[in-house]
Amino acid sequence: MDEIDVAQQNDELFRQSALKAHYAGRQNTAMTAKSGKAGPSSGGRGTLPRHKACCDCGEKIETARLKAMPNAVRCIGCQEKKERRDRSLG
């Protein structure tokens, strides 16, 4: 193996580790939301946050969306735009 192969292998290991950590955090948050226990985004109250802002446009995410998808980071409009963009790229 040459230096480039080693670098690619290290990069892939790092990427896999980062993805595992990312999805483990999402699963923990989802489990606490289902069980009613306080999760990281609930401020220790054990309920959904009253106001959560969209990471793209900054507008408030609708309460109904947060009830259906407690881990939502985008409002419905921005999520639809993101999904259309992802489909056109992929």
N, C-alpha and C positions, 0 to 999 in steps of 0.2 A: 504494500500500500504506500502511495506517495503522500505528500503533505496535503494535497487537495482532497484526497479521499478521506484522510483523517479529519480534516476540517469539516467536510460534509457530514461525516458520521457524528461528530460532536454537535454540529448544528441540529441534526435530526434528533439526537438525544435530548438536547435542550428544549426543542420545540415540543416534543412529547411530554416532557416533564412539566412545562408551562401549561399545556392543555389539560393535563391531569389535575393540576392545582386549580386551574380555572373552573373546570367542571365539578370538582369536589366542592368548591365554595358555593356554586350554584345549587348543587343538590342539597347541601346543608341548609341553605336559605329556603329552598322549596319545602324541605321537611319541617322546618320550624313554622313556616306559614300554614301548612296543613294541620299541624298539631296544635296551633293556637299559641305556642310559646313565643316569647319575644325573639325576633330575629335581628340581624344586623341593621336592616332598613327600618325597623319599627320604633326605634328610639327607646326600646325597653318597655313599651306599653303593652305588647302582646296583640296589637291591632295593626291594621294597615295604616300607613301614613295618610294624613288628610290631603296633603298637597305634595305631589312629586312632579318635578319638572322633566320634560322631554330633553334628552341629551343633545338632540339636533336643533330644535327650534326654541327650546326654553319655555314653551307653553305648558300649562298644567295638564298632566295625564288624567284622563277621565276616571272617576271613581269606579265605574262599571268595568273598565279595562283592568284596573288594578285588582279588582275582586276576581276577575277571570284569570289574570296573569300577574300575580303579585311581584314577579321579578321584571316586569316590563320597564324598559328604560326609554322607550319612545312612545309618543302618542300614536294613535291609529294611522293618521295621515302620513307621518314620517316613516312608520314601519312599512306601510304599503309602498312608499317611494323606494325605500331601501330594498325591499323584496323584488320590485320591478327592476331596479338597477342590478341587483345580484343575478337575476335571471338573464338579463341581457348580456352580462359579462361572462356568465358561465355557460 
